[in-house]
Amino acid sequence: MSAVDLQTHPSGVILPVQAHPGARKNEFKGVQNGLLKVSVTQVPEQGKANKAIVEFLAKGLKLRKSQITLLSGETSGQKKFLIEGITPEELAEKLRSAVG
């Protein structure tokens, strides 16, 4: 697996995501160009897909939903999420376990 381009933040780590809403199932699709590719079944309307991505990241990476905040890309396919209370090394390990 190529590495996700994690960035440190005073509160935790910034996780860049390439979102694929309206998919057949919720899943991690790997890493491309430093972005974690995430597919969710929710459609991209009224923030539904963003909420679904937060829930899927929390479940898939064994985090609390309260640790995950959307920083940018609310209406874009490319998003940045702040993962609070974790080091880049810890998040990288969780990503390796979840994505493969």
Secondary structure as GFF3:
##gff-version 3
##sequence-region A 1 100
A	DSSP	beta_strand	7	9	.	.	.	ID=ss1
A	DSSP	beta_strand	12	20	.	.	.	ID=ss2
A	DSSP	beta_strand	27	32	.	.	.	ID=ss3
A	DSSP	beta_strand	35	39	.	.	.	ID=ss4
A	DSSP	alpha_helix	48	60	.	.	.	ID=ss5
A	DSSP	three_ten_helix	65	67	.	.	.	ID=ss6
A	DSSP	beta_strand	68	72	.	.	.	ID=ss7
A	DSSP	beta_strand	78	84	.	.	.	ID=ss8
A	DSSP	alpha_helix	88	99	.	.	.	ID=ss9
###
